[in-house]
Each structure stands twice: as C-alpha cells, then as structure tokens.
Amino acid sequence: MIKNYLKIAWRNLLKNKLFSSINVFGLSVGMTCCMLLLLYILSEVSFDKHQEHVDELYLVRSENVRFGGDKMDNPRAPSPYAQALKQEFPEVEQVSRAWLNFLEGKTLFKVQESGKTVRSIFETKGYHVDSTFFNLFSYHFTEGDPSTALSDPHSVVLSEDVASKLFGTVSALNKTVNIGGTDGNAENFKVTGVYRDESARSHIDARYFLPMTSGWVGNYLRQPDQNFSNNNMFYTYIRVKPGTDPEKFNQKLPAFVEKYAGKDTKAAGYKKHMTLLAVKDIHLFNKIAEIATPTTSATYLYVLASIALFTLLIACINFMNLATARSAKRAAEVGIRKVMGAGKQGLIGQFLGESMVLTFLALIFAVVSVILFLPIFNQLSDKNLLVSDLFKPEIVVAFILLALLTGLLSGSYPAFYLSVFNPLDVIKGKFVNSVSAVTLRRGLVVFQFVISIGLVVATMVIQGQIRFMRDQPLGFTKDQQIAIPLRSEQARKSYYSLRNEILQSNQVTGASGTSYYPGIKNPQDMSLYRGDQSVNEAAAVKTNYVAPDFMKTMGFEMAAGRMLSAEFPGDTNHKMVVNEATIKKFGIPLDKAIGSKLYFDIDNGKNQGIEIVGVVKDFHFADLRQAIEPYALLPHFANDFNYIITHVNGEDVGKVLSFLEGKWKSMVPDEPFSYSFLDEDFQRNYTADARTSRIVNSFTIISILISCLGLFGLAAFAAQQRIKEIGVRKVLGASIGSIVTLLSGDFIKLVAISIIVATPITWYVMDKWLQDFAYKIEIEWWMFGLAGALAVVIAILTVSTQAIKAALTNPVKSLKSE
C-alpha cells in the first residue's frame, strides 16, 4: 500500500508541475533557512558543553551594592576568594583563577633561534591562570601534559595557531619565547603545551595561557596588601564534588562573604552578594555583557528560532493553501476512491504520503542548498560553521525530524479536509470549496504577510538604530584618529621621541599618549565622594590617565574651566578634568565645579582630594547601549602610556601610515608596527547588532519571496477557477484593467488586513528590542506605512501577472464548451 501511495504521489507531482514546483521550491527554501539557523542556535547553546566536568563547573560572580544604592553585577572577584573557598567548603574539589590582561590589548611575542632573524608577532586573548586550571577545564593537548603544563612560572601554553605562527611546522614543545608587555615583562618562557583551538566552543577564547605567577599580575599577587574588597579583576572558577546542590551552596555564601570580606567591603562603602553561575550557562547569561568573552542573549536565540519557524511556516502555509485550493480538482478522485471502498484513514494516508514525498524531495534540495550557502551564512553570522557539522548524528536526526514535522504540518489539513468529501455530492458535481476552506486560506495568507511586514519593519528599525549609532555625535573627533599601541617597555620608553618625530609630518595635527581611548574597554575606576560625604556615599568614577595634550588631540569641548596642559606643571599634583555626568552625580553646580575636590580612601583614611580644574562636555567613551557615566581624566607625565593617538589631517592616509611605520621601525626596530582607526574600533562595539541586521535583512527577503510564491500560486488558481467568468465579462465589454482589478482586489484586502494586524505586534517587539540601548531612535509611523506600501506593491505585482494573463486570454477558448 505504501508503494501505491508513493507511486500515485509521484504521478501527481509530475502531472501538476507548476504547483509541485512552487511547493518543492518554497519548502526547500524554508527548510534551508530553518537548517542554517538551527546550526547557528545549536552552536550557541553548545558552548562549554564539551568540558569533561561541565556539570560541576561554576563561576563565582558577585553583585556589589553601594550604600548609596548603586549596583554592579560583576563576574570577577578579588584574588583571595579562590583559596578561601577551597578552605571553607568541603564541597569544593578544586579552584582556579583566570586573569585577562585589561592593561593591554596585544602582547609581543619574539622568537630568536640560532642563525635566524628575530621572529616577532602581536597576539591577543592571553589568560593568566592558576596551575590547577586544566584540572577544571578540558583542552585537547597535541603536545605536552596539561596536568603539569603551568607548574613552572616561566612556562607558556600555546594554541596550535600561535605555535604555527612562531615555529612553523616543527614541534613547539620546549622552545623558548620572549613575551613582552605586562603579560611577560620581556622575559623568556618555555613552551610546555600546545592545544587545539576551542574558541568556537568555549567562553574562554584563549590564544595562549600563562601562569598566574608571571608578568604584571604575578608581581601584583606577591604584594602583601591583598584583601577581599579591592581589585575585583579575577575570574574565579570552582569545581564542586558530583552531586553538590548549587542552590544550597548559594545559601552558604552570605555567611562566607561576611566572614572573609565583611570588614573590608564595609570600609570600602559597599556590600557584596556572591552566587554561583554554571559554566555551561555563561555564554547565554547576558545580564553581564561580557564574561571573558561577550555573552549572548537567550532572547536573541529565541528571535532567530522564531524567524526560522516562521519562514518554515510560510512555506507550509503555501503548501496547505495550494492543496486546499486545488481540492475541487481532487474531489472527483476522492469520490471515486470512496465509491470503490477507500476508507477515511486510507485517504488521509494517501494525501499525507504525497506531502511526505514533496517534503523529502524538498529536504534533498535543502541539504544541497545548506552546503552551498553555508560560507555565505558564516559571513552573515560571524560564525565558522563547517559542512561536517551537518553530518553529526544529532544534526541528521534533527533534519529528518524537521522534514517529518514539515510534511505532517503542511499535509495535515489538506489530508483531513479532502478525506471527508461526500462522494455522492462530488459525483453529482455539487461539490464546491467550503466557506471554511476559503476562510482558512485567506487567514493563512494574512498570517504570511503579517510575518513579512513585521520583518520589513524590524529591518528598518534595526538599520535605523545602527545608522543612528554610527552617525551620532560622540562628543569628540572620531575620524582620522589613528591609535598606535605601545606593547613593550622599549616602545613606552620611546614615547616622547616617537611623538616628537610623528609631529614632524605636516599631515599630523596632534599626537598624544593615553592609557585608554573611547571605544575600547576601560577597566579603571575610583570610588570618590565629596568632602562633606563619607566613604559610604562614594560613587564609582571611570578614570583615564592621559598626556597633557590628549584632550586637544581628541577635540573634546569644555563646559567650564580648562583642559589639562603641559603649561600647568602643577596638574601632576592631584588635578583632574571630569565630565558633566560626574558633577551631576555629586550634585555640584557647574558654576561651582572648578576648584571643587573629590576624595577617595587610601590606607583606610581620606586622601587630600583631587581638584577639578575643568569640566568637559559629556562624550561617549562606551557604546550607545550605555548611558554616559561619571568619567575623569587625570594627567600622567611619565612615559607609561598604552597608546599614542595620532590625529591626521589629510586625504592620503596611506602616505601617513607609511610615514608612521618608518618612524616606528627607526625607534622600535624589534617590534612590528601595529595600528587601528579609532572610529572603526568604536564601531566594533556594534558587531552583534550588525550581525542581527544582516540576518534579519536576509530572512526578510526570503520570507517575502516565499510569500510571493504562495500568492502567485493562489492567483494562478483563482484565475483558472474564474476563467469562464472572465470570458463572459470580456464578451460583455469589460476592459483588461477592470478584470485585473477584479482579480487583484481580494488579495489586496488581505494585505491591508495584514498591515493592521502586524502594526501593533511589530511595534511592541521592536520597542522591546530598543530598550537595550540608552540612546535610541523612535519608531516612526512612516516605517509601517512604507512596509505596508511595499507589501501592497509586491502583492499587486505578484497577482497582476496572473490577472493580466487571464484578462488577455481569448474568451472564445474559455467559453467554447458552454
């Protein structure tokens, strides 16, 4: 019987080539979209799932609550917590800290082999970890032993890619690398391990690992004044014993914090609340925007899953609409089958079988399409999904289940609808499409266009927000600013000489040193308070140490007072320039700000205070998701800057870069020249939003295409059904325009209803999305008007092709049988 079902299904497919092609193409496109997004979602939810002890791994995070009410959710903690947790709780099997170098964005690696020139590269994403790190986290070592790899303070573990850059195809094990900057203090390290890159699967996207006892952080940890309140800069991971209940463990943490940190945190003016966060949940924990690497919102994955589901639903709706629309042609077949003894179950099986044949044919096309379009999708989504991922057992099962679900979903209504026809009515020619079937088809068309219109509006809102963030004045000169990192002691010592040489170019209008610059992460802050306040009323103020001419180079605008300047040597003695948000936070009027002092506690006592010599107009030092917060610029005259910011005034930037590289090589010959453009660095903060925009744009076009296919099929069927009516109207003098209007009118009404339904739903969803941004656009009425007009135009163009074809048909051909 199944063989008979398949044979009849295949014959029907060949007999009705247009409708079969529309169905197979629409389903294959819908399934392709669904598969690609499924691969993306599975990649996102699989982060850290490969860890051998994943169910026992936790990050200890904290919420710091100032007595003034300010709260900060922090994934990091002071250094002593790790050992204290191990000592206090028998449930803790092992602990490890991880420190990501916030002082520098890049680290210099140099290899000097006998008889060869020095090989040097800049590397990023280096982590200092305790020697126990690989007892918690699973890394596949291709060289070395993970259990002992970091036992030596001068050892380094490299990813395969870094090892290949430094040593080529030969073994890197036991080779010597000189590591500069604050990571390695220009000391030599022995390679004790090489591992496969795990950045696509782990929230710790490390390129290399160093011992916690090395570099700047090692020197810091050897200082005697470690406590439980200051320097919250260590990711603290614990591995608990199997069976440990994290909720019960969390209940013990308040007493632990009070015992070890109560005195220190109270003196610092805040309370600390600690909880465990499962490592397997970190990547989807977007309450904290970044935990070692940027987190992803689970809501974002729900949105992608919804887009995948809706795209597939649109394709299924096309199938159902065309199948029920063609029910009159299948009615006689059903009637004869029933007269010949076919039961309801047999008919349902027949029509579901036809649906399955079409669906699995679409599945074959979809798999081929996924393989072909995966590289393009990787560019859209900033992923590195592989074709081999398609053939993992869980993916194959998921795709087969998807095909079965699609076949059942798209074929269920036609099957049940067609199987209940009364054979006597059909044979007598009394059968017509029921009101319920027509209503369902119209409802499904409305549903399709609600989704399409919603996606068009979402595209406009997302694109508008991205343009707004790109074009919004930031409060400083962001264009033509080149950031040159200083990553070694030699580069830092060359700062003044290099700056003076750079300023020799007539295309350079300014060059200045800074610890950080707008658009990149700045981890430095101070807890400040007014003279009439106590430390319990302190507020966090972001700080940046800069050269005297930095503000001028950046083009900041002053609201009061003056900029920091080399003309005022006294600026080195507790002076600063703050932004407007700072004086608002402390309730200081602008006309009284100059000369005011803010204080911080040092060695459990109030310092002499830092005098405000200028107030700069608020500027965006972080992306536009975040409201502008208190910020202070402090003078720094020593040669200890992380960057030189160079402002270029000229169109030939390439010539300037060649000039800068020449000056760099003459003063820092052993290091490669590196640079970035400040405006591009700032825009990198919106990478996730740009990715969202690309994905939504692409799937909007696809959903509209599939909707048009369904509309095209229905219009063709409607024209075919009314061919004799059209012939009569033409004989009676109807014009082509009136016939086109007649056939198009019903579909235009459905699109109009779709606009009405889509408007409030889409407005609500996109307004929720915009809530993530402190500075955002308004959703304008014209966006819905434009999306609606676009939908109407698309519907008219799609339907009118069939309507015009029907209107141009010779009435003699359509009426000769009457």
N, C-alpha and C positions, 0 to 999 in steps of 0.2 A: 504493500500500500504506500509506503514512504517513497518507493521508487516511482510509483504512479504520480504521487503529489509533485515530486521533483520534475518529472517529465512534462507534466501539464504546466507547471510554473515556468519552465524554460521556454515552452511554446508561447505562452502568453507574453513573456518578456520579449521574444523576437517579433511577435505579431504587433505589439504596440511600442514601436521603437522610440517615439518621441517621449511618451510618458515614462517608459522604462529608463531612458537616458537621463531625464530630469531627476528621477528618483535615485538612480545609482550615483549620479554626479553629486546631487545635493547631500545624500547620505555620506558619501565618501569624503566630501569637504567637511561636513560636520564632525565625522569621526576623526579626520586628520587633526582638526583643531582640538578636539577633546583629548586625543592621544598626546599631542605635543604639550598641552597644559598639564595633563596627568603626569608626564615625565618630569615637568618642572616642579609640580607640587610634591611628588614623591622624593625628588632631590632635596627640596627644602625641609621636609619633615624627617628626613633620614640623617640629619646632622648628629654626629656623635653616637649614633646607634651602633656603630661598629666597635665601640670600646668594649673590651672584654668584661669590665666590671661596671658597665653603664648604669645598672640598677642600684649600685652602691655609691655612685659618684655625685658629689654635691659641691656647689659653690656657696661660700658663706657670704651673704650680702647684708647690707645694713641700711637702715633709714636714720639719718641724722636729723634730729628735730631741735632747732634752736629755741631757747626760752622765749624769744620774741615771736615764735610761730613759724619761721621759715623751715621748710622741709627739703631734704635732698636724699633721693634714693641712690645709694652708692654700691656698685658691685665690688669695690675694693675696701681693704681694711689696713690698719697699721701692722707692722711686721710681727709684733709679739703674739698676735692672736693664734697663729698656726700651732706653735708649740704648746700654748696654754690649752687649746682644745684637745690636743693629743694627751696631755697630762690629766685633764679634768674628766674626760669622758671615756670610759672603757669601751663604749660602742665604736669609737674611732679607731679604725685599723691603721691608717696612715694619713699623713698630711703633706701638702706641698704648696709652696707659694710660687706665683709667676709674676714677673715684673716686665712690663712692656715699656721700652725706653721712650718716655714722653719728652725728654730733653732734646732729642734729635730725631729727624725723620729718616735719615740714611746713615749707614755706617760704612767706613772704608775698610776693605779687605785687601791685603797685599801679600803676594807670594814671591819670595826670592829663592830661586833654585840655582844651583851652581852652573855657571856658564850661560845662564839665560837672563834676559832682561826682566825687570820687575813687572809682574802682572798685577794690576790693581783694578778693583771694581767697587761700585757702591751697592750695598744691599739693604733691604728693608725687612721689617717684620721679624726682628730678632727678639727672643724672650730669654730673660734670666730666670732660671727655675732652680728649685732645690734638687739635690741628688736623688730624692725619692720620686721625682716627677714621673718617671717611666714605670714606677710601681703602681701608679694610678691610671695613667693614660697609655693606651696601646698604640705603638708605632711600629711599622714593619721595617726593621733594620736590614739593609742589604750588606752593611759592613759594621763590625763592632758588636759589643754586648750592651744592650740597654740597661741592664741592672748595675753596671759599673761605669757607664759612659761619662757620667758627670761627677765622678768622685774626686777627680783632680781639679783644683781651682783654675788651672790653665788648660782646660780641655774645651773642645767645641764639637757640637754635633750638627752636621750639615744636611740639608735636603739634597736629593740627587741632582737637582738642577744647579744649585750653588756649587756643589762639588764638581760638576761637569764644567762650569764656567772657570773654576780655579785650576783644575788639574786635567781637564780633558777626559780622555777615555781610560786613563790609568787609575789605579786604586788611590783613593784619597786617605785611607787609613794610616794614621801615624805621621802624616805630613804636617808641616808647620805653616801656620797662617798668622800674619801680623794683623791685629784688629785694632783700628783706631777709634777716635772719639771717646765718648763716655762709656761705650759698651766695653771697650778693651783697653783703654788708656795707652794705646800704641804698643801693647805688649804682645809677645808671641804665644800662640795657643796650639796645642796638638789636636789634630782631628781624631776623635775616638769613636765616631759613629757616623753612618750615612743612612738616611731613611727615605722611604718613598713619600712623595708629597701627599699630604692629607688635607690641603686647604679646601677642597671641594666637599669634604665630609665632616670637618671639624670646625668648631667656633674658634679654635686656636689655629690661625692660618700661618704657622711659623715657617720661616725660611731657614732659620738656624736657632740653636739653643746654646746658651752659655750658663755656667754655674752661677748661682746666686751670690757666691763669694767673690766674684770677679768684677772688674770695672768700677764705675762710679758707685753703683748700688752696693757692691761689696764693701767699699770704703765707708759708705753711709751706715751699713749694718754693724760695722765694727765700732761705731761711736757709742759711748756709754749711755747717752740720754734717750734711749728708746722708751716710748710709753704707749698707752692704749688709746690715745686720743688724736695725736698729730700724725701727719704724713700718711693719710689714707690712700696708699698707692699700690698695694699688693693684692692681686687676686689670690684668695685663699681657698684651696680645694681640700676636701676631705673625702676619704674613702671609708665608709662605715662597714661594720660587720653585716653579713647577709641576714635579712630578717629585721633589721632595725627600722622602727616606725619613725618616719621623718616628722610627723606631727607631734609625737610625744617628745622627740628630740628638741623641736622648736620650743616646747613648753618649758624646757630646762634652761634655755638660753638667756632669758631676762636675769635670772639669778647669777648666771655665769658672767654676764656683762657687768652687773652691779659689783660683783666680787673683784673682777680684774680691772674694770675701766671706770667704775662709778666716780671715783675721786678725780681722775684725770679729765673725764668729759664734763663734769660739773664745773671744774676750774676753767675749762675752755668755753663754757657757756652753752652746752647743748646736751641732749640725751641721745643715746644710741640704742636702736632696736635691731636685733640680728635675727635672721631667718635663713633656712636652707633653701637653695634653688637647685633642683635636679639638673645635672649637666645636660641630660637629653632634652630638657625644655628650654635651654638657654637661647638657642637661635630664634625661637618664636616668642621670646619674652621681651616685647617692645616697650614695656613700661620703662626700661632703661634702654636708651637709644643705642648704646654700644657697650658690649661686654667682650673685651679683647677685639672683636670684630663687630660691625654693625648688625643689630638684630633685625628680624623680620616680623612684621605684624601678622598674627594668625588671621586677622580680619582681611588682610591683603590676599592671603591664600584663599579665603572664602570667596572673595570677589572674583579671583581667577577661576575657581571651581564653578562659580555661578555663570561666568561667561562661557566656560566650556559646556556646562549643562544647557544653557540657553541656546547656544549655537547648535548643539545636537538636537534640542527640542524643535528648533525651527525646521531643521531638516526632516525630522519625524512628522512634524505638522504638514509639511509639503506632501509627504507620502500619504498620510491619512486623508488630506483634502482631495488629492487626485484620485485616491481609491474610492472614496465615497461619492465623488463627483461622477465617476465612471460607473456607478452602481447600476444605472439603467441599462447599460450595455451588458453588464454581467448578470442582470436579472433573469434573462431568458435561460442562461446556462444554469443558474441556481434552480429555477423552476423545473427544468428537465431533469436535473440531478435528483431533486426531491421526488418527482414522479417515478423515477427509476429506483427509488428506495434509499437514497442517501439520507443519512440522519444529520441532525444538527452538529453533533460532535465531529462527524466526518467532514462537513463543510468548513467548520472552524479550523480543523487541521489542514484542509486544503489551502485556505487563504493565509493561515499563518505560515504554511510551508512556502508559499510564494513570497511572503515577506522575508522569510529567512534566506531564501535564495538570493534575493536582491541585496539583503543586508550583508551576507558573506561575500558577495561579489564586490560590494562597496568596501568591505573590510580589506580585501586584497589590494584594491586601488589605494585605500587609505594608508596601508603599511608602506607601499611603494612611495607614496607622497611624503610620508614622515621621513623616510630615508633621504629623499631628495631635498626636502626643505629644512631638515634639521640644522645644517650650517647657518641658514638664514635666521632660523628661530634662535639659535645660540647668540647671534649678534643682537637680536631684539631683546633678549632676556639677560644678557651678560652672563650666560652660563657656558659650561663646557660639557654639555650632554653628549654622549657617544652613541653611535649606531648600535654598538654591542649592548647598550642598556636595554634596547628593545627586546632582546632575546633572553633576558633574565627570566627565570620561571615565574616569578610573581608578576612581571610585566606582561608576559604572554597570557597568563591566566586572566589578568585584568582586561586585556584587549578582547579575549574571547568572551568574557562575561559582558563586556561593553557591547559587543556585536549581538549577543543573545538578548540583552536588555533592549537594544535598539530595535531588533527585529520584533520582539514582543510588543514594545511600546508603539511602534509605527504600524504594526499589523493587527493589533488587538481590536480596535474599534471597527475597522472595515470587516474583519472576520466575524465579529459578533453581529454587526449590522446587516451584512449580506446574508448571513445564515438564517435569519428569521423571516425572510420574504415568504409570503403566501404563494405557493406555486400556482394555484388556480387564478389568482389575480394577475400574476405575471403572464401566464399563457394566454389569458383573455386580453392582454395589452392594457390592463388597468393600472399597472404599476407606474408610479411617479416618485421622484425623490421626496421624501417626507420633510415636513417642516422642521423636525428636529435635526435632520441631517444637514439641511441648508443652514440652520441657525448655528450648528456646531462649526461648519466650515467658515462661516463669517466670524464666529468668535475666535477661531484659531488664526485667521488672517489678522484680526485685531491684535491678538497676542504677539504674533510675529513682528508687527510694526511697532508695537509698544516697546519691545526689546530694541529694535533697530533705532527708533527715535531716541530712546534713553541713552543708547551708546553714542549716538551722534552728539547729544547734549553733553554727555560725560567727556567726550573728546574735546569739545570746545572749552569746557570749564578747565580741564587739566592743561590744555595748551595755553589757555589764558593765564592760568596761575604760573606756569613755567615762564611765559614771556614777562609776566609781572616781576617775578623773582630775578630774571635776567636783566631787565631794564630799570628796576627800581634804584633810585639814587641811594648809595650806601653811606654817604657822609664823608667820602674821601675819593681820591683819584685812583681808580682801579685799573684803568687802561695804561698800556705802555710801561707797566711796572714789572721789572724782572727780579725774581728772588734767586739769589745765589747762596746755596748752603755752605756753611763753614763746618766741616766734619772732623777736623783733626786739630791737634794743638798747634801744628805748623800753620794751618790755614787761619786759625784765630789770631796767632801772633802776627800774621801778615795783614791783619785787618786795616790798620791805618795806612800802611804803604799801598795796599791794593786799592783802597778807597781813593787815595790821592791820585793814583795812576788812572783810575777809571774816570775821574772828573776831568782829566786832560782832554777827553773827547768833547767836541762841540755839540755832539748829539745827546750827551748826557747832562741833564739839568739837575740831578741830585743823586746822591748815593749815601746810604746811612745804615748803621747796624741796628739790629733788634733781636730780642730773644724769640719773639713770635710775631706773626703778622695776620691781619684779618683773613679769614677763610680757612685757616688750619687750626688744629686743636691747640688750645692754650690751657694747660692744667694748673697754672699758678693762681693762687688767690691768697688773700689775707682776711682775717677777721678783725674788722675795725669798728670803733664806736666813738661817739662824741665825748668831749671832756666831762660833760655832765651826766654821762651814762656809765653803766657798769659793763663788765665783760659779758654778762648775761643778756645784754641788749645789743651785742655785736652783730654785724651783718657781713656776709661774705662779699668781698670785692675782688673781681678779677684784676690781676696785675701783670704788667709787662715792662721789662727793663729795656730801655732804648737809648740810642745815642742822642746827643743834644739836637741834631738836625733832623731826626726821624719824622717829627710831626710836619715839618715843612716839606720834606720829600713826599710824604703821603698826602699832602694837600688837605689836612684837617682844617676845619673852620672853628674859630674861637667864639664862645658865647660871652666870656668875661676873662679878664686877666691876660696872661701872655703864655707863649709856648716855652717849653724847655729850650735852653740855648746855651752854647758854649760861652756866650758873652756874660753869663752869670755863673761864675765858678762855685758860688755858694749853693747852687742847685744840687750838688752832691750831698749836701747836709740835710737830709730829711725834707725834701721838697717833692711835690708831685703835681701833675695835672690830672684832673678827673673829668668824667663825662657828666652830662646833665642828669642822667639817671642816678648817679651817686649822691648828688646834693638833694635830689628829691627823696631818695631812700632815707637820708639822715635828717630830712626836714630843714635843710639850710637854705635860706633865700639866696637867689643868685647875686643880689647886690651885697650880700654879706659873706659870700663864699671865699673871696680872696683874703688870705690871711688866716682863715679858719684852720683848725687842726683836727685830725682824726688819729686815734690811738689804737695800739694793739698791745696785748700782753706778751711779755718776754721774761722768761725765768720767773713766772708767777708774779710779775709786777708790771705796772703800767710803764710804757716807754715814754720818751719825751714828746712823742707826737710827730706826725708828718704834716707839714704845712701845705695847704693848697695855694699854688701860685697861678693857676689857670683853670678854666672850665671849658672843655671842648664840647662842641655841639655833638649830640648823640650820633654815633655811627654804628654800623652793623659789623661787629667783629666775628659774629657767628651767622649761620644761615637764617633765612626769614621765618623758619619754623619757631625760632626762639625770640621772645621779646628781648629788647635791649636791656641789659642788666648793668649794675654798677661796674665801672672799669676805671683803673688808674694807670697812668703812665709814669714810671719812675726813671730818673736819669741814671745812666750807667756809663762811666767814662773809661772803664777798663776794657782791654781787648778780649772780651769773653762773650761775643755775640754768636748766635746760631745762624744768622743770615745777614747778607747785605742786600738791601732793597735798592735797586737802581732804576731811576725814572728816565726814560728815553724820550726825547723829543725829535722825532724824525720818522719818515716812512720806511727807510731802508733798515729794518730791524735786523735783517741777516748780516749786514755790514757791521752793525753794533755788536752783535753776538760774536762775530769773528774777532773784533777788537777786544772784547771782554775775555774771550778764550786765550788770546795771545798774552794778555796781561797776567791771567791766571797761571799759565804754563811757565811764565818767566819767574813767578814768585813761589808757586806751589807745584814744582815740576813732577813730583811723585804721585800726584792725585789727578784723576780725570776731572775735567770741567763739567759741572752739572748746573742746571738752571731750570726754572719754571716761570710761567707767567701768572701773576697774582690773580688776574680775572679768571683764568682757567682753573686755578686752584679753588677759587671761591665757587665756581660752577660745579665742581666735583661733588659738592655737598648735596647736589640735586640729582645725582646719578640714579637713585632709586625712583625718583619721580619721573625722570626722563624715560626710564625703563617701563614704568607703568603706562606712560603716554604712548610709547611705541606699541606696546602690546594691545592696549585698548584701541588705538587707531587701526591696527591691522585687523583685529577681530570685528571691529565695526564695519569695515569694508566687506569682510567675509559674510557677516550676518545679513547685510543689505543684499549682497549677491544671492545668497540662498533664498531670502525672502522674495526677491525678484523672480527667481526660478519658479517658485511656487505660484506666484501671481501670474507669471507667464503661462504656466500650465493651466491654471483655472480660467484665465481669459480665453485661452485656445478652446477649452472645453465649453465655456459659456457661449462663445461664438458658434461653435459646432452645434450646440443644442438649439440655438435660435436662428439657424441658417435659413429655415423656411420663412420665419417671421421677417427676417431682414429682406428676403426676396420679395415678399408681399409689400413691404414698406417702400422698396425701391420701385416696384411697379406702380405704386400709388403716388410716386413723385418725391419720396424722401431723399434728401441730399446726403452725400457722404459724411459731411460734418455732423448732421443730426444723428446719423447712425452711430458714428464714433462716440458722440456724447452719450447716446443711449446705453451703449455697451460699457462705457467707462464710468458712468455715474455711480453705479452700485459700489464699485471698488473705491472710488474717491470718498464716498460716505464712510466706508470702513476705515480709511486712512484718517479721516477727520476725527472719528471716534477714538482712534489710537492716540492721536495728539492730545485729546482731552484727558485720556487715562494716563498717558505717560508723563504729563507735565508735573503733577504733584508728587508722583513717586520719585521721579528723577531729581526734582528739586530737593527733596528730603535727603536722598542718598548722597548727592554731591555736596550739600550743605554740611553733612556729617564729615565728609572727606576733608573739606576745607577747615574744619575745626582743629586739625593738626598744625595749622600754620598761624603764628602770631600776627603775621601781616599777609592779607589775602585779598583777592578780588571779590566783588559782589556778583552773584548770579543774576544776570540781566534777562528781562523778558524777551529781548530780541533773539537770544540763543534758542529759546523754544520756538519762536516764530520762524527762524531760519531753518531749524531742524524739521519743523512741520512742513515748510515750503519745499524743502529738499525731498521729503518723503512723498509729497503730492506730485512733484515733478517726476520723481523716479517711477511712481505708480502709473502716471499718465503715459510716460514713455514706454513702460513695460506693457501696459494693457493696450495702448493705441496701436502698437504694431499688429496685434491680432485683430483689433477692431477695424483697422483700415483694410487689412487683408479680407476680412469678411464683407466689409462695405463695398469693396471693389469686385467681389465675386459676381459673375453674370447670373441674374435671377432666373434665367431660363434653366440653368443647371440645377438650381436648388428647388425649382417648382415643377420640373418635368414629370415627376412621379405623382403629382397631385391630380 
